[in-house]
């Protein structure tokens, strides 16, 4: 018969053993308060044992210096906490780490770890002896006293080998270690329950900015009040079989404008009326104008759709009220977005601060212009939770979009109207050392469109920055009065980019 000392959670926590006797399971406390007295003179003599009782003591070096117990803290938020027991004479930093799937208070965890450590230290002392047939009633799990009375050193029998004699292997125990120590109760700090709320997410299909980003992939800004700690983004080709695409950990600074923003000239300071923005959450700060030339305080304003965003910078952010800022000292139409600047951004336009909390998605280049389904919500919830917002979006990959040409001019003569312009580049355009900016596309090409009375009457593709609309061509197109010419640089990857306009009349 063998008794195997177990470390099952309940047995360890409450200090009892499970014993099998004649096909019956018995549960017995380990405190050993009623030992069986055994007279050493009545023990059997075995050739396997030196003398009547063989005492052993494990080396101190084999002992664990401290015991650390991890468990679920009760009466709290089911946090995983740890308590540690350290003997006062510990000379080693060795730690025995154990986990227990039980709910306990910290006081109970300390009591358990202290008892566990005390048990291990006392159990260094073992005894081995032989029981005669007259003591067959003594079995594994019994506590015995080996001096003939119930006041001596106590041992628990862990193992019995039955042959012509019963060879018992026992470990020393001390009843006092099973008495619970008086420890103060826990100070419980419960976090209030916060119901999940939908997050507010904005997709931004932006032009190439740093040059290190994937030019075809859009950006995503997410916020909520209160912020759930993170937002999960799931995507799928159809409204099923969603796959988690990413987890957004940073809360973006997003708001709505409370005043109109009028059109302004790009490349010079916009000193117009301040733009008032009410943030959902977060803060803005003022920066020196010199810092703006290095990219500080870059933001986007638009109608909330992925394509329609103007990028601008602001130097002054003056707090007007709770979450409301007045933005002034602006640089408008940054990174080629001057071509989509409207006459006015009305009140209620979406504002997004473009900082590292606005993350780029993992859209594949082959997924450009293909509608995808997105479900975005708190990262602690599944995508089928009511707090998730469902969106269907397709993206052009505006990092590949050519800038609109500039300085579009016309020279009129009897032979026709000759147009000229200057191209811009979306790649390495900030270096002034060259004769001209680099060609950011595969080849130089421009799409020219002629509109008269809001109808498209001519469309041509040219290879250089000059084109003549001859008198014969105008006659063939039926153009006799004013008309509008539109010029866009063409990319083999993207197609025609943003257009430059000029009305000839």
LUMLOTOR-443674 format. One record per residue (C-alpha): residue in three letters; x negated, y negated, z negated. Coordinates in Angstrom, 3 decimals. Layout:
# LUMLOTOR-443674
ATOM  code        xx        yy        zz
ATOM   ALA         X         Y         Z
...
END
This chain:
# LUMLOTOR-443674
ATOM  code        xx        yy        zz
ATOM   UNK     0.000     0.000     0.000
ATOM   UNK    -1.338    -3.441     0.901
ATOM   UNK    -0.207    -6.866    -0.201
ATOM   UNK    -1.223    -9.572     2.273
ATOM   UNK    -1.284   -13.041     0.743
ATOM   UNK     0.647   -15.199     3.194
ATOM   UNK     0.642   -18.881     3.995
ATOM   UNK     4.218   -19.077     5.160
ATOM   UNK     5.496   -22.629     4.561
ATOM   UNK     8.158   -21.831     1.970
ATOM   UNK     5.899   -19.452     0.066
ATOM   UNK     3.077   -21.961    -0.009
ATOM   UNK     5.329   -24.868    -0.951
ATOM   UNK     7.094   -23.143    -3.864
ATOM   UNK     4.370   -20.717    -4.936
ATOM   UNK     6.000   -17.310    -4.599
ATOM   UNK     5.088   -14.000    -2.977
ATOM   UNK     7.098   -11.525    -0.953
ATOM   UNK     6.511    -7.931    -2.082
ATOM   UNK     7.756    -4.708    -0.545
ATOM   UNK     8.543    -1.967    -3.073
ATOM   UNK    10.157     1.288    -2.030
ATOM   UNK    11.749    -0.306     1.015
ATOM   UNK    13.020    -3.335    -0.915
ATOM   UNK    11.699    -6.892    -0.527
ATOM   UNK    11.093    -8.662    -3.808
ATOM   UNK    10.439   -12.371    -4.268
ATOM   UNK     8.187   -13.116    -7.203
ATOM   UNK     6.759   -16.388    -8.481
ATOM   UNK     2.969   -16.588    -8.609
ATOM   UNK     2.739   -18.241   -11.997
ATOM   UNK     1.918   -14.913   -13.705
ATOM   UNK     3.594   -15.847   -16.981
ATOM   UNK     4.404   -12.200   -17.880
ATOM   UNK     1.238   -10.203   -17.134
ATOM   UNK     0.959    -6.453   -17.554
ATOM   UNK    -1.693    -5.776   -20.219
ATOM   UNK    -4.196    -3.090   -19.203
ATOM   UNK    -6.734    -1.627   -21.630
ATOM   UNK   -10.104    -1.392   -19.853
ATOM   UNK   -10.769     1.842   -21.750
ATOM   UNK    -7.795     3.466   -20.006
ATOM   UNK    -8.917     2.637   -16.468
ATOM   UNK   -10.004     5.464   -14.210
ATOM   UNK   -13.610     6.022   -13.176
ATOM   UNK   -14.336     5.881    -9.413
ATOM   UNK   -17.592     6.353    -7.539
ATOM   UNK   -16.647     3.333    -5.412
ATOM   UNK   -16.758     1.010    -8.442
ATOM   UNK   -19.685     0.135   -10.638
ATOM   UNK   -18.384     0.669   -14.163
ATOM   UNK   -14.729     0.428   -15.082
ATOM   UNK   -14.249    -3.111   -13.670
ATOM   UNK   -16.293    -4.663   -10.863
ATOM   UNK   -16.275    -8.478   -11.047
ATOM   UNK   -17.297   -10.675    -8.106
ATOM   UNK   -17.572   -14.401    -7.538
ATOM   UNK   -17.806   -16.064    -4.108
ATOM   UNK   -20.614   -18.509    -3.461
ATOM   UNK   -19.679   -22.145    -3.951
ATOM   UNK   -21.072   -22.993    -0.526
ATOM   UNK   -18.264   -20.973     1.075
ATOM   UNK   -15.583   -23.121    -0.531
ATOM   UNK   -13.675   -25.841     1.275
ATOM   UNK   -14.440   -29.255    -0.150
ATOM   UNK   -10.959   -30.686     0.382
ATOM   UNK    -7.536   -29.701     1.672
ATOM   UNK    -5.467   -31.936     3.956
ATOM   UNK    -1.816   -31.073     4.495
ATOM   UNK     0.324   -32.527     7.272
ATOM   UNK     4.108   -32.409     6.923
ATOM   UNK     7.344   -34.261     7.718
ATOM   UNK     8.112   -37.029     5.256
ATOM   UNK    11.631   -36.661     3.904
ATOM   UNK    14.032   -39.532     3.249
ATOM   UNK    12.208   -41.574     5.897
ATOM   UNK    12.121   -41.603     9.696
ATOM   UNK    10.796   -38.046    10.056
ATOM   UNK     7.263   -39.375    10.322
ATOM   UNK     4.376   -36.922    10.262
ATOM   UNK     2.252   -37.829     7.240
ATOM   UNK    -0.675   -36.209     5.452
ATOM   UNK    -1.744   -35.762     1.836
ATOM   UNK    -5.184   -34.679     0.720
ATOM   UNK    -6.522   -32.953    -2.397
ATOM   UNK   -10.179   -33.424    -3.343
ATOM   UNK   -11.851   -31.765    -6.368
ATOM   UNK   -13.757   -34.194    -8.604
ATOM   UNK   -16.995   -32.238    -8.176
ATOM   UNK   -16.789   -31.921    -4.386
ATOM   UNK   -20.218   -31.973    -2.748
ATOM   UNK   -19.156   -31.355     0.826
ATOM   UNK   -17.166   -33.272     3.403
ATOM   UNK   -15.686   -30.090     4.907
ATOM   UNK   -11.931   -30.437     5.308
ATOM   UNK    -9.359   -27.695     5.746
ATOM   UNK    -6.518   -29.196     7.784
ATOM   UNK    -3.163   -27.438     7.739
ATOM   UNK     0.271   -28.284     9.068
ATOM   UNK     3.538   -27.349     7.436
ATOM   UNK     6.873   -27.617     9.285
ATOM   UNK     8.741   -28.682     6.156
ATOM   UNK    10.331   -31.914     5.024
ATOM   UNK     8.793   -33.120     1.768
ATOM   UNK     8.223   -36.302    -0.115
ATOM   UNK     4.652   -37.496    -0.408
ATOM   UNK     4.652   -36.478    -4.091
ATOM   UNK     5.662   -32.926    -3.158
ATOM   UNK     2.989   -32.882    -0.446
ATOM   UNK     0.336   -33.922    -2.962
ATOM   UNK     1.527   -31.287    -5.430
ATOM   UNK     1.349   -28.606    -2.761
ATOM   UNK    -2.105   -29.556    -1.526
ATOM   UNK    -3.473   -29.784    -5.094
ATOM   UNK    -2.053   -26.381    -6.008
ATOM   UNK    -3.391   -24.893    -2.785
ATOM   UNK    -6.890   -26.202    -3.497
ATOM   UNK    -6.777   -25.062    -7.136
ATOM   UNK    -5.612   -21.611    -6.058
ATOM   UNK    -8.492   -21.334    -3.614
ATOM   UNK   -11.077   -22.351    -6.223
ATOM   UNK    -9.817   -19.978    -8.917
ATOM   UNK    -9.410   -17.133    -6.400
ATOM   UNK   -13.195   -17.148    -5.927
ATOM   UNK   -13.256   -14.710    -8.854
ATOM   UNK   -12.070   -11.213    -7.987
ATOM   UNK   -11.900    -7.889    -9.797
ATOM   UNK   -11.933    -4.320    -8.493
ATOM   UNK   -10.851    -1.392   -10.632
ATOM   UNK    -9.252     2.063   -10.428
ATOM   UNK    -5.842     2.876   -11.875
ATOM   UNK    -5.091     6.369   -13.131
ATOM   UNK    -1.908     8.205   -12.026
ATOM   UNK    -0.291     7.252   -15.335
ATOM   UNK    -0.266     3.634   -14.153
ATOM   UNK     1.457     4.285   -10.835
ATOM   UNK     4.139     1.783   -11.816
ATOM   UNK     1.616    -1.030   -11.273
ATOM   UNK     1.841    -2.253    -7.685
ATOM   UNK     0.678    -4.945    -5.309
ATOM   UNK     1.781    -8.395    -6.371
ATOM   UNK     1.761    -7.585   -10.089
ATOM   UNK    -0.199    -9.777   -12.470
ATOM   UNK    -2.358    -7.932   -14.970
ATOM   UNK    -4.494    -8.862   -17.960
ATOM   UNK    -7.596    -6.688   -18.264
ATOM   UNK    -8.359    -7.085   -21.974
ATOM   UNK    -5.442    -5.036   -23.268
ATOM   UNK    -3.344    -8.059   -24.274
ATOM   UNK    -1.295   -10.701   -22.448
ATOM   UNK    -3.619   -13.521   -23.500
ATOM   UNK    -6.701   -12.653   -21.438
ATOM   UNK    -7.835   -13.615   -17.957
ATOM   UNK    -5.126   -12.823   -15.470
ATOM   UNK    -5.476   -11.267   -12.059
ATOM   UNK    -2.953   -10.706    -9.303
ATOM   UNK    -3.282    -7.436    -7.422
ATOM   UNK    -3.513    -8.231    -3.726
ATOM   UNK    -4.409    -4.788    -2.395
ATOM   UNK    -3.976    -1.156    -3.479
ATOM   UNK    -5.678     1.784    -1.826
ATOM   UNK    -3.870     5.026    -2.682
ATOM   UNK    -5.831     8.258    -2.688
ATOM   UNK    -6.477    10.519    -5.658
ATOM   UNK    -6.767     7.235    -7.533
ATOM   UNK    -5.331     3.766    -6.903
ATOM   UNK    -8.162     1.313    -6.140
ATOM   UNK    -6.954    -2.203    -6.906
ATOM   UNK    -8.400    -5.441    -5.512
ATOM   UNK    -7.228    -8.440    -7.536
ATOM   UNK    -7.845   -12.180    -7.591
ATOM   UNK    -7.890   -14.403   -10.625
ATOM   UNK    -4.957   -16.723   -11.252
ATOM   UNK    -4.164   -19.471   -13.752
ATOM   UNK    -0.500   -20.073   -14.653
ATOM   UNK    -1.191   -23.746   -15.329
ATOM   UNK    -1.848   -24.618   -11.702
ATOM   UNK     1.756   -23.788   -10.802
ATOM   UNK     3.137   -26.402   -13.159
ATOM   UNK     4.140   -29.421   -11.051
ATOM   UNK     2.160   -32.540   -11.816
ATOM   UNK     4.064   -35.699   -12.659
ATOM   UNK     3.587   -37.984    -9.669
ATOM   UNK     5.397   -41.243    -8.859
ATOM   UNK     8.141   -41.167    -6.265
ATOM   UNK     7.529   -42.347    -2.724
ATOM   UNK     8.173   -45.877    -1.605
ATOM   UNK    10.295   -45.248     1.457
ATOM   UNK    10.199   -47.791     4.276
ATOM   UNK    13.002   -46.987     6.655
ATOM   UNK    13.069   -48.648    10.039
ATOM   UNK    16.509   -49.916    11.002
ATOM   UNK    18.183   -48.147    13.879
ATOM   UNK    18.034   -50.150    17.083
ATOM   UNK    20.403   -49.002    19.793
ATOM   UNK    18.791   -48.689    23.225
ATOM   UNK    19.662   -51.556    25.531
ATOM   UNK    19.176   -51.736    29.300
ATOM   UNK    15.906   -53.257    30.406
ATOM   UNK    15.743   -56.062    32.948
ATOM   UNK    13.495   -55.064    35.821
ATOM   UNK    12.335   -57.044    38.847
ATOM   UNK    10.541   -55.680    41.913
ATOM   UNK     8.154   -58.082    43.645
ATOM   UNK     6.789   -57.293    47.106
ATOM   UNK     3.917   -59.776    46.972
ATOM   UNK     1.116   -60.843    49.307
ATOM   UNK    -2.443   -59.704    48.799
ATOM   UNK    -3.927   -61.630    45.865
ATOM   UNK    -7.142   -60.213    44.381
ATOM   UNK    -7.932   -57.959    47.331
ATOM   UNK    -8.468   -54.958    45.049
ATOM   UNK    -4.813   -53.937    44.925
ATOM   UNK    -2.992   -51.583    47.278
ATOM   UNK    -1.598   -54.015    49.888
ATOM   UNK     1.483   -51.926    50.679
ATOM   UNK     2.690   -51.316    47.094
ATOM   UNK     5.127   -53.673    45.324
ATOM   UNK     4.877   -54.871    41.743
ATOM   UNK     7.285   -54.240    38.883
ATOM   UNK     8.041   -56.548    35.944
ATOM   UNK    10.152   -55.254    33.052
ATOM   UNK    11.472   -56.925    29.916
ATOM   UNK    14.187   -56.460    27.317
ATOM   UNK    15.271   -58.041    24.061
ATOM   UNK    14.546   -56.174    21.881
ATOM   UNK    11.652   -54.527    23.733
ATOM   UNK    11.887   -50.712    23.393
ATOM   UNK     8.107   -50.274    23.309
ATOM   UNK     7.864   -49.090    26.901
ATOM   UNK     9.937   -48.556    30.028
ATOM   UNK    10.013   -45.375    32.099
ATOM   UNK    10.354   -45.567    35.875
ATOM   UNK    11.891   -42.606    37.694
ATOM   UNK    12.214   -42.433    41.475
ATOM   UNK    13.679   -40.126    44.090
ATOM   UNK    14.568   -40.233    47.816
ATOM   UNK    18.225   -39.697    46.869
ATOM   UNK    20.183   -40.135    43.669
ATOM   UNK    19.047   -36.763    42.289
ATOM   UNK    15.906   -34.787    41.463
ATOM   UNK    14.184   -37.772    39.874
ATOM   UNK    10.489   -37.669    39.051
ATOM   UNK     8.833   -39.936    36.502
ATOM   UNK     6.669   -42.342    38.470
ATOM   UNK     5.130   -44.348    35.648
ATOM   UNK     5.600   -45.764    32.154
ATOM   UNK     5.344   -49.543    31.824
ATOM   UNK     3.950   -50.339    28.372
ATOM   UNK     3.661   -54.124    28.694
ATOM   UNK     6.634   -56.444    28.358
ATOM   UNK     6.539   -58.937    31.215
ATOM   UNK     7.369   -62.615    30.758
ATOM   UNK    10.551   -63.131    32.783
ATOM   UNK    13.073   -65.957    32.701
ATOM   UNK    15.661   -67.937    34.616
ATOM   UNK    15.274   -71.534    35.762
ATOM   UNK    17.519   -74.200    34.248
ATOM   UNK    16.653   -76.941    36.719
ATOM   UNK    16.135   -77.043    40.502
ATOM   UNK    12.656   -76.937    42.023
ATOM   UNK    12.427   -79.061    45.135
ATOM   UNK    10.207   -78.261    48.118
ATOM   UNK     6.682   -79.660    47.952
ATOM   UNK     3.501   -79.681    49.992
ATOM   UNK     1.171   -76.740    49.544
ATOM   UNK    -2.459   -77.337    48.673
ATOM   UNK    -1.912   -80.525    46.644
ATOM   UNK    -0.678   -81.101    43.111
ATOM   UNK     3.102   -81.157    42.797
ATOM   UNK     3.818   -83.947    40.324
ATOM   UNK     7.578   -83.750    40.698
ATOM   UNK    10.134   -83.270    37.936
ATOM   UNK     9.331   -80.499    35.446
ATOM   UNK    10.776   -77.071    36.069
ATOM   UNK    12.727   -75.858    33.036
ATOM   UNK    12.586   -72.108    32.436
ATOM   UNK    14.492   -70.117    29.812
ATOM   UNK    12.545   -66.947    28.985
ATOM   UNK    14.182   -63.666    28.014
ATOM   UNK    11.238   -63.116    25.686
ATOM   UNK     7.567   -64.066    25.475
ATOM   UNK     5.603   -67.312    25.517
ATOM   UNK     3.837   -69.566    28.021
ATOM   UNK     0.776   -71.722    27.457
ATOM   UNK    -0.765   -74.792    29.064
ATOM   UNK    -4.114   -74.475    30.816
ATOM   UNK    -6.575   -77.059    32.184
ATOM   UNK    -6.157   -77.818    35.853
ATOM   UNK    -9.666   -76.549    36.479
ATOM   UNK    -8.578   -73.151    35.170
ATOM   UNK    -5.826   -73.008    37.789
ATOM   UNK    -8.498   -73.071    40.494
ATOM   UNK    -9.732   -69.773    39.016
ATOM   UNK    -6.271   -68.202    39.135
ATOM   UNK    -4.775   -69.096    35.736
ATOM   UNK    -1.012   -69.379    35.130
ATOM   UNK     0.060   -67.737    38.375
ATOM   UNK     3.792   -67.154    38.571
ATOM   UNK     6.492   -66.176    41.033
ATOM   UNK     9.853   -67.823    41.627
ATOM   UNK    12.550   -66.268    43.762
ATOM   UNK    16.079   -65.018    44.055
ATOM   UNK    15.331   -61.616    42.480
ATOM   UNK    15.123   -59.645    45.728
ATOM   UNK    11.790   -57.888    46.421
ATOM   UNK    10.841   -59.952    49.498
ATOM   UNK    11.756   -63.518    48.630
ATOM   UNK     9.081   -64.854    46.239
ATOM   UNK     7.056   -68.042    46.250
ATOM   UNK     3.846   -67.936    44.227
ATOM   UNK     2.867   -71.070    42.332
ATOM   UNK     0.700   -72.140    39.423
ATOM   UNK     1.400   -74.540    36.573
ATOM   UNK    -0.946   -76.453    34.288
ATOM   UNK     1.429   -77.717    31.582
ATOM   UNK     3.980   -75.597    29.717
ATOM   UNK     5.768   -77.745    27.143
ATOM   UNK     8.105   -76.015    24.704
ATOM   UNK    11.534   -77.661    24.832
ATOM   UNK    13.522   -75.327    22.618
ATOM   UNK    13.810   -71.688    21.621
ATOM   UNK    12.245   -69.860    24.586
ATOM   UNK    12.612   -72.851    26.951
ATOM   UNK     9.578   -74.399    28.652
ATOM   UNK     9.101   -77.354    31.007
ATOM   UNK     6.488   -76.525    33.654
ATOM   UNK     4.630   -79.312    35.418
ATOM   UNK     1.344   -79.942    37.200
ATOM   UNK     2.074   -77.279    39.826
ATOM   UNK     0.283   -75.837    42.835
ATOM   UNK     2.906   -74.580    45.257
ATOM   UNK     3.044   -71.966    48.017
ATOM   UNK     0.008   -69.976    46.935
ATOM   UNK    -1.284   -66.961    48.928
ATOM   UNK     0.577   -67.919    52.073
ATOM   UNK     4.022   -68.165    50.460
ATOM   UNK     4.400   -71.793    51.569
ATOM   UNK     6.090   -70.417    54.691
ATOM   UNK     9.007   -69.065    52.644
ATOM   UNK     9.349   -72.084    50.348
ATOM   UNK    12.968   -73.279    50.652
ATOM   UNK    14.159   -76.845    50.441
ATOM   UNK    15.145   -76.124    46.844
ATOM   UNK    14.976   -73.234    44.415
ATOM   UNK    18.338   -73.663    42.636
ATOM   UNK    19.121   -73.266    38.962
ATOM   UNK    19.298   -69.594    38.000
ATOM   UNK    16.287   -68.594    40.108
ATOM   UNK    14.115   -65.829    38.638
ATOM   UNK    10.743   -66.714    37.114
ATOM   UNK     8.001   -64.088    36.513
ATOM   UNK     4.582   -64.757    34.991
ATOM   UNK     2.060   -62.729    36.999
ATOM   UNK    -0.298   -61.323    34.381
ATOM   UNK    -1.552   -57.761    33.664
ATOM   UNK     1.840   -56.824    32.204
ATOM   UNK     3.257   -56.936    35.747
ATOM   UNK     2.134   -53.603    37.171
ATOM   UNK     1.803   -52.301    40.694
ATOM   UNK     3.879   -49.254    41.565
ATOM   UNK     2.571   -46.054    43.082
ATOM   UNK     4.497   -46.415    46.357
ATOM   UNK     2.841   -44.436    49.134
ATOM   UNK     1.991   -46.189    52.387
ATOM   UNK     4.211   -43.703    54.213
ATOM   UNK     7.151   -44.804    52.032
ATOM   UNK     7.154   -48.403    53.269
ATOM   UNK    10.551   -49.590    54.472
ATOM   UNK    12.209   -46.394    53.247
ATOM   UNK    14.990   -46.797    50.682
ATOM   UNK    14.212   -45.158    47.344
ATOM   UNK    16.352   -44.692    44.281
ATOM   UNK    14.971   -45.936    40.973
ATOM   UNK    16.165   -45.441    37.425
ATOM   UNK    14.462   -47.681    34.870
ATOM   UNK    15.068   -47.707    31.136
ATOM   UNK    13.603   -47.171    27.651
ATOM   UNK    10.731   -44.689    27.699
ATOM   UNK    12.177   -42.843    24.695
ATOM   UNK    15.296   -41.877    26.639
ATOM   UNK    16.039   -39.608    29.572
ATOM   UNK    16.836   -41.114    32.969
ATOM   UNK    20.466   -40.008    32.647
ATOM   UNK    20.927   -42.163    29.534
ATOM   UNK    23.468   -45.009    29.913
ATOM   UNK    20.723   -47.521    29.074
ATOM   UNK    18.960   -46.784    32.388
ATOM   UNK    19.543   -49.127    35.314
ATOM   UNK    19.947   -47.638    38.797
ATOM   UNK    18.461   -49.546    41.763
ATOM   UNK    17.998   -48.726    45.440
ATOM   UNK    15.135   -50.646    47.065
ATOM   UNK    13.000   -50.608    50.202
ATOM   UNK     9.721   -52.500    50.521
ATOM   UNK     7.943   -53.977    53.529
ATOM   UNK     4.490   -53.962    51.955
ATOM   UNK     3.942   -57.716    52.050
ATOM   UNK     0.302   -57.357    51.123
ATOM   UNK    -0.109   -56.408    54.794
ATOM   UNK     1.880   -59.405    56.042
ATOM   UNK    -0.099   -62.019    58.039
ATOM   UNK     0.083   -65.631    56.917
ATOM   UNK     1.956   -68.142    59.025
ATOM   UNK    -0.248   -70.206    61.366
ATOM   UNK    -0.775   -73.882    60.482
ATOM   UNK    -1.255   -77.173    62.323
ATOM   UNK     1.215   -76.219    65.048
ATOM   UNK     1.125   -79.037    67.599
ATOM   UNK     2.455   -79.733    71.083
ATOM   UNK     1.058   -81.778    73.999
ATOM   UNK     3.658   -82.587    76.615
ATOM   UNK     2.960   -83.136    80.308
ATOM   UNK     4.697   -82.801    83.622
ATOM   UNK     3.495   -79.223    83.942
ATOM   UNK     5.032   -78.226    80.620
ATOM   UNK     4.519   -78.269    76.872
ATOM   UNK     1.206   -76.901    75.574
ATOM   UNK     1.214   -75.618    71.991
ATOM   UNK    -1.827   -75.027    69.801
ATOM   UNK    -2.233   -73.844    66.219
ATOM   UNK    -4.756   -72.515    63.717
ATOM   UNK    -4.591   -69.055    62.280
ATOM   UNK    -5.043   -68.172    58.624
ATOM   UNK    -6.251   -64.958    57.049
ATOM   UNK    -5.019   -62.948    54.086
ATOM   UNK    -8.485   -61.391    53.509
ATOM   UNK   -11.602   -63.272    52.348
ATOM   UNK   -10.155   -66.642    53.289
ATOM   UNK   -11.761   -68.484    50.373
ATOM   UNK   -15.307   -68.441    51.736
ATOM   UNK   -16.149   -71.704    53.524
ATOM   UNK   -19.598   -70.602    54.731
ATOM   UNK   -18.409   -69.242    58.089
ATOM   UNK   -17.424   -71.098    61.241
ATOM   UNK   -13.926   -69.654    61.009
ATOM   UNK   -12.059   -67.481    58.535
ATOM   UNK   -12.335   -63.708    59.096
ATOM   UNK    -9.747   -61.993    61.238
ATOM   UNK    -7.742   -60.005    58.722
ATOM   UNK    -5.874   -57.953    61.298
ATOM   UNK    -6.920   -55.318    63.844
ATOM   UNK    -6.867   -57.843    66.704
ATOM   UNK    -5.770   -61.402    67.277
ATOM   UNK    -2.203   -61.597    68.576
ATOM   UNK     0.753   -63.956    68.169
ATOM   UNK     4.463   -63.592    68.768
ATOM   UNK     6.041   -66.747    70.242
ATOM   UNK     9.800   -67.244    70.195
ATOM   UNK    11.734   -70.100    71.808
ATOM   UNK    15.166   -70.927    70.416
ATOM   UNK    17.590   -73.383    71.974
ATOM   UNK    20.926   -74.114    70.370
ATOM   UNK    20.168   -71.376    67.798
ATOM   UNK    19.836   -68.741    70.526
ATOM   UNK    16.655   -66.838    71.348
ATOM   UNK    15.846   -67.621    74.975
ATOM   UNK    12.209   -66.487    75.300
ATOM   UNK     9.746   -64.221    73.493
ATOM   UNK     6.111   -63.723    74.445
ATOM   UNK     3.026   -62.050    72.957
ATOM   UNK    -0.275   -63.914    73.430
ATOM   UNK    -3.857   -63.172    72.441
ATOM   UNK    -5.136   -66.646    71.517
ATOM   UNK    -3.987   -69.731    69.645
ATOM   UNK    -2.801   -71.716    72.672
ATOM   UNK     0.229   -71.288    74.894
ATOM   UNK     2.002   -73.413    77.516
ATOM   UNK     5.744   -73.442    77.960
ATOM   UNK     5.821   -74.420    81.626
ATOM   UNK     8.512   -76.521    83.234
ATOM   UNK     9.426   -73.569    85.459
ATOM   UNK     9.870   -71.339    82.416
ATOM   UNK    12.082   -73.936    80.734
ATOM   UNK    14.178   -74.194    83.887
ATOM   UNK    14.506   -70.405    84.016
ATOM   UNK    15.553   -70.337    80.350
ATOM   UNK    18.085   -73.104    80.813
ATOM   UNK    16.305   -75.356    78.301
ATOM   UNK    16.873   -79.012    79.092
ATOM   UNK    17.093   -80.629    75.659
ATOM   UNK    15.446   -80.014    72.328
ATOM   UNK    14.287   -76.563    71.336
ATOM   UNK    12.341   -74.874    68.530
ATOM   UNK     9.159   -72.855    68.901
ATOM   UNK     8.264   -70.205    66.300
ATOM   UNK     4.778   -68.712    66.078
ATOM   UNK     3.828   -65.673    63.971
ATOM   UNK     0.587   -63.748    63.810
ATOM   UNK     1.052   -60.044    64.525
ATOM   UNK    -0.390   -57.130    62.552
ATOM   UNK    -0.479   -53.619    63.979
ATOM   UNK     0.365   -52.297    60.505
ATOM   UNK     3.035   -54.784    59.497
ATOM   UNK     4.342   -56.392    62.676
ATOM   UNK     5.015   -60.133    62.998
ATOM   UNK     4.200   -62.075    59.862
ATOM   UNK     5.558   -65.341    58.548
ATOM   UNK     6.402   -67.968    61.151
ATOM   UNK     5.371   -71.552    61.768
ATOM   UNK     8.134   -73.800    63.204
ATOM   UNK     8.089   -76.859    65.392
ATOM   UNK    11.069   -78.594    66.976
ATOM   UNK    10.430   -80.265    70.311
ATOM   UNK    12.957   -82.807    71.393
END
